[in-house]
Amino acid sequence: MDDRRGFPTTGPPAAAGAAPADARGAAAGRRPDAGPPAATAIVPVIDEGLGNSAYLVDLGDGRALAVDAPRDLRAVRAAARRHGLTVAFAADTHLHADFLSGALQLAADEGAQILASASGRRAFAHRGLADGDEVDLGGLTLRAWATPGHTAEHLAYLLLDGRRVLGVFTGGSLLVGAVARTDLAGEDHTWPLARALHRSLRRLLTLPDDTPVYPTHGAGSFCSAPPGADRVTTIGREKAGNRLLAADDEDAFAAALLASLGPFPAYFLRLPEHNRRGPAVLASDPLLAPLAPARLRALLAAGGQVIDVRPVRDYAAGHVPGSLAIPLREAFATWLGWLVPDPAIPLAFVLGPGQDPAEAAWQALKIGYENLAGTLAGGMPAWRAAGLPVAATPVLAPGQADPAAVLDVRQASEYAAGHLPGAATIELGALAGRAGELAGRPVVVMCGHGERAASAASVLERAGHPDVAILPGGPQEWADATGRTLDGGP
């Protein structure tokens, strides 16, 4: 994660109000006559792996409002320290499907007041807000707007300096060049929520064109797939360039939105309820216990899952038979949630030199995987030294791969943009359920870089496929190396 400044908002301070009496743990209260600062810093804190942004709003007196903070609060807290802030308010725009909320942790650790939709029926202490409700932040005001669509209880938050709108936190409603999906609450709700989202967007578009827009979901999020890398936008920019906003009719909008949606990980169906109940508050940073090779082997035999997080070539050169390869990177949590459907399964990790076990643990925890058994003590050298079996997967150079044997495990849109001639396609998230289709023939798996290909190879090996190889790199690397032309289309 990193933090980047969004639009600094400026303007004359409005008449101030005192901070709410029940905003526990806040820094010393502002003077009754103190207004907001001349410039209000709004700091995006970006999780590139999940494609999301949390936000810190500097309230001008050492306190901050956090919007859609994740359970993994390391980056949020680092940003707060850099800016000299303590989080006094933690606002969630909706019951998140792709990560666990950090609001409860902020309340427990810093006394932050949790702000969320009253209709979300959260099962823990919070200030429930309905449409039009306002929260005095101690000079600035936060106004809730009901914006159902992405979820039924969704809120957007207007940040106000008096009557002037300094920005709007749109969560999973209006995004940069896109809108968020409406198919996470079940098939019966998908179309009605899409129609509701159209109405919510029409309302948001009544804001002034220069209003800064701070969405939670962005590029890389499976809650949406907007183009480009921008994380913040304005109402006017979206009016001019967001193609989904051009549909005036609800049904036309719904049809266009639903036609644009790709698959999503199964854990997206589980986390909204987990967030409604509230994630467990963590008493300390996670620690992964060292596991002797024999103990890790016993865990695997008893139904546990070994996750090999090493780089692709290290995994391919030798790994624990039956392990699942998910190289540790920003997107690790997404693929853990996609490839290990049951969060109750005990997880043990195989790391390489220099890899941080805390990073693997935090990425698992932020999507609700809490049964973390530990890490292989001594790594693969210790496993080999114990005389235990080692599996290996061939890694091919571009000229060694027969395109007819290639299985491309990228998303459908990536495959359509260019693939090896004759290559088959099964998206990685669907591969475990379709591995039987590949029985009886050699398979060379590839993706865009190699990480998903390693995961796919491990999925096929776990399914009993005897002849699997990895082609690292993407289609363009293959084309450059062989001088051949890629195919396009589905």
VOGU-3710 file (C-alpha; in Angstrom, 3 decimals, decimal comma):
1> mddrrgfptt> 0,000/0,000/0,000  1,016/3,592/-0,355  -0,500/6,966/0,405  -0,927/9,713/-2,137  -2,525/13,086/-1,799  -5,799/13,619/-3,524  -7,322/17,010/-4,211  -6,429/19,529/-1,470  -9,564/21,506/-0,746  -9,389/25,174/0,045
11> gppaaagaap> -11,802/27,869/0,990  -12,908/30,066/3,836  -13,621/28,239/7,059  -17,204/27,730/8,010  -18,618/28,383/11,439  -17,434/25,490/13,499  -19,159/23,089/15,804  -17,614/21,074/18,558  -16,672/17,456/18,017  -19,449/15,005/18,924
21> adargaaagr> -19,487/14,239/22,618  -19,301/10,496/21,957  -16,278/10,674/19,640  -14,160/8,662/22,053  -10,399/8,786/22,149  -10,113/11,919/19,991  -7,320/14,405/20,457  -8,022/17,502/22,509  -11,205/19,119/21,256  -11,143/22,176/19,047
31> rpdagppaat> -12,035/25,553/20,445  -15,706/26,337/19,847  -14,684/29,232/17,568  -12,106/27,247/15,587  -13,009/26,469/11,991  -11,454/23,903/9,666  -8,012/24,603/8,236  -7,692/26,782/5,148  -6,678/23,671/3,190  -8,069/20,251/4,089
41> aivpvidegl> -5,732/17,417/3,137  -7,438/14,256/1,910  -4,881/11,467/1,714  -5,641/8,328/-0,334  -4,074/5,152/1,063  -3,971/2,680/-1,791  -4,014/-1,109/-1,709  -2,769/-1,951/-5,193  -3,400/-5,661/-4,703  -7,129/-5,345/-4,048
51> gnsaylvdlg> -7,426/-2,230/-6,195  -8,921/-0,165/-3,363  -8,355/3,186/-1,685  -8,964/4,181/1,906  -8,860/7,869/2,797  -7,600/9,960/5,680  -9,119/13,410/6,108  -7,066/15,835/8,192  -9,588/17,615/10,428  -7,083/20,324/11,291
61> dgralavdap> -6,539/19,622/14,978  -4,526/16,419/14,949  -7,609/14,256/14,404  -8,602/12,439/11,241  -11,572/10,827/9,580  -10,762/7,448/7,990  -13,036/6,243/5,190  -13,201/2,549/4,252  -10,081/1,584/6,186  -9,174/-2,129/5,843
71> rdlravraaa> -8,397/-4,562/8,622  -4,762/-4,444/7,598  -4,172/-0,958/8,990  -0,408/-0,811/8,527  -0,499/1,668/5,636  -3,304/3,739/7,150  -1,422/4,064/10,412  1,841/4,870/8,662  0,108/7,643/6,726  -1,488/8,958/9,925
81> rrhgltvafa> 1,918/9,058/11,629  3,481/10,893/8,708  0,770/13,529/8,885  0,662/13,673/12,689  -2,922/12,402/12,923  -5,027/10,234/15,241  -8,130/8,611/13,754  -11,217/9,909/15,570  -13,874/8,743/13,089  -13,981/5,567/10,980
91> adthlhadfl> -16,643/5,661/8,264  -17,587/2,682/6,088  -19,516/3,317/2,884  -20,877/-0,238/2,686  -20,530/-3,829/3,841  -17,414/-4,683/1,911  -17,149/-7,902/-0,061  -13,456/-7,821/-0,920  -11,843/-7,010/2,437  -12,623/-6,918/6,120
101> sgalqlaade> -13,209/-3,482/7,592  -10,696/-1,961/9,989  -13,285/0,253/11,677  -13,703/-1,999/14,717  -9,946/-2,197/15,173  -9,683/1,608/15,032  -12,458/1,876/17,598  -10,714/-0,575/19,927  -7,210/0,844/19,522  -7,813/4,568/19,106
111> gaqilasasg> -11,351/5,127/20,340  -12,585/6,070/16,878  -16,323/6,492/16,449  -17,644/4,119/13,777  -19,976/5,655/11,194  -21,992/3,386/8,915  -25,393/2,867/7,364  -28,157/2,201/9,880  -29,826/-0,135/7,384  -26,741/-2,366/7,364
121> rrafahrgla> -27,797/-3,759/10,788  -24,198/-4,106/11,961  -23,961/-6,227/15,095  -21,551/-3,970/16,987  -21,536/-0,478/18,438  -21,608/2,224/15,776  -23,419/5,403/14,859  -26,026/4,359/12,319  -26,697/6,937/9,625  -29,650/7,356/7,303
131> dgdevdlggl> -30,036/9,508/4,214  -29,355/13,153/5,019  -27,893/12,559/8,474  -24,938/14,770/9,341  -21,935/14,258/11,614  -20,114/17,250/13,093  -16,419/16,531/12,681  -15,391/19,608/14,636  -15,506/22,313/11,972  -16,254/20,179/8,932
141> tlrawatpgh> -19,436/18,181/8,418  -19,971/14,718/6,983  -23,362/14,209/5,328  -24,656/10,742/4,439  -26,392/10,144/1,130  -28,175/6,839/0,572  -26,754/5,456/-2,677  -27,981/1,852/-2,985  -26,754/-0,255/-5,869  -23,406/-1,864/-5,232
151> taehlaylll> -25,033/-2,945/-1,968  -28,521/-2,244/-0,680  -27,280/-0,279/2,364  -24,652/1,756/0,547  -23,881/5,333/1,621  -21,860/8,078/-0,024  -20,401/10,742/2,243  -20,274/14,432/1,373  -17,521/16,361/3,141  -18,798/19,887/3,778
161> dgrrvlgvft> -17,240/23,166/4,838  -20,396/25,059/5,681  -22,481/24,741/2,526  -19,530/24,072/0,248  -18,888/20,490/-0,845  -15,192/19,723/-0,465  -15,533/16,241/-1,923  -17,645/13,116/-1,956  -16,580/9,631/-0,866  -18,459/7,382/-3,262
171> ggsllvgava> -17,321/3,952/-2,062  -18,675/1,461/-4,588  -21,104/3,714/-6,452  -19,430/6,206/-8,818  -15,880/5,132/-9,720  -13,211/6,451/-12,068  -14,547/5,683/-15,526  -16,860/2,989/-14,219  -19,371/1,974/-11,578  -19,255/-0,953/-9,189
181> rtdlagedht> -20,914/-4,315/-9,736  -24,370/-5,129/-8,388  -24,279/-8,944/-8,533  -22,848/-9,742/-5,103  -26,139/-10,179/-3,248  -27,534/-13,024/-5,370  -29,167/-13,331/-8,745  -32,591/-12,169/-7,537  -31,129/-8,840/-6,394  -28,752/-8,120/-9,260
191> wplaralhrs> -31,152/-6,354/-11,617  -33,051/-4,350/-8,958  -29,746/-3,190/-7,467  -28,505/-2,156/-10,915  -31,618/-0,052/-11,401  -31,150/1,442/-7,938  -27,532/2,244/-8,765  -28,672/4,187/-11,817  -30,842/6,361/-9,597  -28,006/6,809/-7,090
201> lrrlltlpdd> -25,653/7,920/-9,844  -28,191/10,426/-11,160  -28,276/11,918/-7,687  -24,501/12,121/-7,399  -24,328/13,879/-10,757  -26,341/16,787/-9,317  -23,213/17,831/-7,396  -21,116/20,643/-8,919  -18,856/19,541/-11,751  -15,696/20,489/-9,855
211> tpvypthgag> -16,581/18,281/-6,877  -13,704/15,878/-6,152  -14,796/12,229/-6,152  -13,017/9,743/-3,895  -14,092/6,167/-4,736  -13,030/3,110/-2,770  -12,826/0,653/-5,663  -10,419/1,330/-8,511  -8,217/-0,278/-11,121  -7,478/-3,878/-10,191
221> sfcsappgad> -10,574/-4,349/-8,054  -12,832/-7,266/-8,907  -15,693/-5,086/-7,667  -15,071/-3,099/-10,849  -12,624/-2,892/-13,696  -12,170/0,763/-14,659  -9,469/1,554/-17,196  -6,333/3,465/-16,329  -4,568/4,004/-13,037  -6,327/7,120/-11,723
231> rvttigreka> -7,784/6,777/-8,251  -9,640/10,079/-7,869  -11,761/12,076/-10,282  -14,409/14,828/-10,413  -18,123/14,853/-11,117  -17,531/16,810/-14,338  -14,911/14,414/-15,582  -17,231/11,451/-15,053  -20,109/13,222/-16,769  -17,875/13,750/-19,785
241> gnrllaadde> -16,124/10,400/-19,995  -17,887/7,638/-18,075  -19,732/5,667/-20,743  -22,092/3,985/-18,291  -23,432/7,395/-17,227  -24,645/8,057/-20,760  -27,581/5,654/-20,289  -30,595/7,696/-19,164  -32,870/4,657/-19,003  -32,525/2,371/-15,981
251> dafaaallas> -32,940/-0,812/-17,964  -30,395/0,213/-20,604  -27,949/1,127/-17,860  -28,514/-2,177/-16,055  -28,048/-4,185/-19,236  -24,800/-2,383/-20,110  -23,440/-2,742/-16,587  -24,226/-6,430/-16,205  -22,809/-7,225/-19,642  -19,499/-5,685/-18,587
261> lgpfpayflr> -19,007/-7,785/-15,452  -16,477/-10,587/-15,185  -16,176/-13,298/-12,531  -15,304/-12,621/-8,923  -13,823/-14,714/-6,093  -16,256/-16,792/-4,054  -15,120/-15,119/-0,837  -16,911/-11,954/-2,016  -20,169/-13,723/-1,118  -18,984/-14,413/2,415
271> lpehnrrgpa> -17,344/-11,198/3,593  -20,378/-8,858/3,681  -21,909/-10,933/6,479  -18,533/-11,178/8,201  -18,324/-7,387/8,092  -21,890/-7,074/9,375  -21,040/-9,210/12,406  -17,696/-7,470/12,761  -14,195/-8,918/12,396  -12,462/-10,010/15,571
281> vlasdpllap> -10,313/-7,305/17,107  -6,642/-8,279/16,988  -4,690/-7,961/20,215  -1,331/-7,813/18,441  0,318/-8,090/15,058  0,121/-11,625/13,637  2,989/-14,031/14,210  3,469/-17,236/12,229  4,898/-20,094/14,260  7,809/-22,122/12,810
291> laparlrall> 6,756/-25,637/11,831  9,186/-28,532/11,599  9,030/-30,413/8,275  7,359/-33,430/9,861  4,697/-31,255/11,432  3,970/-29,489/8,154  3,690/-32,847/6,401  1,244/-34,025/9,071  -0,838/-30,860/8,669  -1,090/-31,456/4,920
301> aaggqvidvr> -2,051/-35,111/5,455  -4,778/-34,048/7,895  -6,455/-31,776/5,343  -4,537/-28,567/5,868  -3,276/-26,460/2,993  0,352/-25,590/2,285  0,734/-22,274/0,450  4,072/-21,802/-1,310  4,607/-18,047/-1,601  8,066/-18,125/-3,187
311> pvrdyaaghv> 8,817/-16,696/-6,643  7,796/-18,768/-9,641  11,166/-20,286/-10,496  11,913/-21,155/-6,874  8,592/-22,991/-6,589  9,135/-24,767/-9,905  12,635/-25,930/-8,932  11,295/-27,868/-5,966  8,228/-27,747/-3,750  6,215/-29,707/-1,218
321> pgslaiplre> 3,986/-32,146/-3,147  0,370/-31,012/-2,936  1,238/-27,415/-2,090  -0,538/-24,514/-3,745  1,669/-21,872/-5,359  0,565/-18,283/-4,755  3,637/-16,050/-5,079  3,677/-13,340/-2,426  2,884/-10,039/-4,114  0,312/-7,271/-3,907
331> afatwlgwlv> -2,426/-9,500/-5,375  -1,726/-12,392/-2,978  -4,889/-11,929/-0,904  -7,184/-12,007/-3,935  -5,768/-15,288/-5,205  -5,685/-16,851/-1,755  -9,397/-16,071/-1,443  -10,083/-17,390/-4,936  -8,078/-20,630/-4,755  -8,742/-21,635/-1,133
341> pdpaiplafv> -12,537/-21,428/-0,811  -12,785/-22,540/2,826  -11,326/-19,992/5,288  -11,441/-22,563/8,106  -8,751/-24,779/6,546  -5,450/-24,561/8,461  -2,865/-22,751/6,336  0,896/-23,246/6,470  3,276/-21,187/4,348  6,531/-21,952/2,586
351> lgpgqdpaea> 8,648/-18,812/2,245  11,925/-18,076/0,552  14,903/-16,077/1,808  14,019/-12,476/2,565  10,265/-12,930/2,368  8,282/-11,418/5,235  5,963/-13,869/7,020  4,004/-10,943/8,457  3,087/-9,829/4,941  1,595/-13,245/4,159
361> awqalkigye> -0,257/-13,245/7,477  -1,711/-9,746/7,072  -2,872/-10,448/3,530  -4,640/-13,583/4,760  -6,207/-11,800/7,734  -7,567/-8,908/5,716  -9,866/-11,282/3,835  -10,849/-13,399/6,817  -8,345/-16,289/6,766  -7,430/-16,626/10,441
371> nlagtlaggm> -6,468/-20,291/10,860  -2,771/-19,645/10,221  -0,763/-22,638/11,385  2,711/-21,252/10,676  5,641/-21,412/8,277  7,984/-24,199/7,275  10,997/-23,730/9,551  14,127/-23,561/7,443  12,149/-23,496/4,204  12,657/-26,015/1,416
381> pawraaglpv> 16,302/-26,706/2,386  15,041/-28,080/5,706  12,363/-30,128/3,915  14,990/-31,671/1,629  17,369/-32,271/4,526  14,612/-34,236/6,270  14,524/-36,617/3,303  10,930/-35,771/2,436  9,626/-35,970/-1,159  10,086/-32,966/-3,439
391> aatpvlapgq> 8,078/-32,214/-6,575  9,312/-30,037/-9,456  7,647/-28,373/-12,430  9,450/-27,741/-15,736  9,854/-24,112/-16,804  10,010/-23,666/-20,573  11,628/-21,036/-22,760  9,327/-19,468/-25,384  10,775/-21,546/-28,216  10,138/-24,777/-26,301
401> adpaavldvr> 6,388/-24,268/-25,957  3,955/-25,778/-28,449  1,157/-23,195/-28,685  -1,361/-26,008/-29,151  -0,469/-27,287/-25,663  -0,724/-23,889/-24,005  -3,441/-23,127/-21,459  -3,836/-19,389/-20,944  -5,238/-18,747/-17,444  -5,692/-14,975/-17,684
411> qaseyaaghl> -9,043/-13,193/-17,556  -11,210/-13,409/-20,677  -10,574/-9,768/-21,561  -6,807/-10,298/-21,372  -7,025/-13,397/-23,558  -9,103/-11,576/-26,142  -6,535/-8,766/-26,326  -3,883/-11,184/-27,603  -2,959/-14,848/-27,126  -0,836/-17,587/-28,605
421> pgaatielga> -2,373/-19,147/-31,749  -4,377/-22,212/-30,775  -3,974/-21,673/-27,027  -6,875/-22,842/-24,866  -8,273/-20,611/-22,162  -9,612/-21,325/-18,698  -9,451/-18,523/-16,158  -7,380/-19,377/-13,110  -10,308/-18,899/-10,751  -12,296/-21,566/-12,616
431> lagragelag> -9,476/-24,040/-13,182  -9,946/-26,281/-10,139  -13,490/-27,086/-11,247  -12,456/-27,746/-14,846  -9,157/-29,564/-14,411  -10,743/-32,784/-15,629  -11,154/-31,256/-19,104  -7,384/-31,359/-19,514  -6,861/-35,020/-18,646  -4,768/-37,114/-20,998
441> rpvvvmcghg> -2,638/-34,404/-22,595  0,378/-32,296/-21,707  -0,372/-28,765/-20,567  1,837/-25,680/-20,646  0,285/-22,968/-18,474  0,887/-19,281/-19,009  -0,508/-15,922/-17,915  0,768/-12,355/-18,218  3,942/-12,651/-16,128  4,168/-16,112/-14,583
451> eraasaasvl> 2,630/-15,888/-11,109  -0,842/-17,061/-12,133  0,756/-19,741/-14,313  2,566/-21,136/-11,273  -0,700/-21,172/-9,349  -2,399/-22,951/-12,249  0,361/-25,548/-12,450  -0,035/-26,279/-8,746  -3,815/-26,585/-9,113  -3,390/-29,113/-11,928
461> eraghpdvai> -0,718/-31,052/-10,049  -2,986/-31,237/-7,003  -5,732/-32,577/-9,293  -3,407/-35,402/-10,367  -2,377/-34,060/-13,768  0,982/-35,725/-14,545  2,371/-33,538/-17,352  2,394/-29,807/-16,533  4,934/-27,124/-17,409  5,103/-23,360/-16,877
471> lpggpqewad> 5,748/-20,792/-19,600  6,813/-17,625/-17,776  6,215/-14,212/-19,242  3,227/-13,157/-21,298  2,080/-13,532/-24,896  4,053/-10,528/-26,118  7,271/-11,963/-24,706  6,538/-15,184/-26,606  5,828/-13,253/-29,812  9,021/-11,217/-29,455
481> atgrtldggp> 11,110/-14,322/-28,835  9,640/-16,441/-31,623  8,802/-13,803/-34,240  5,274/-15,146/-34,508  2,021/-13,221/-34,433  -0,557/-13,354/-31,662  -4,213/-14,099/-32,234  -6,922/-11,808/-30,912  -10,532/-12,243/-29,940  -12,218/-14,860/-27,755
//
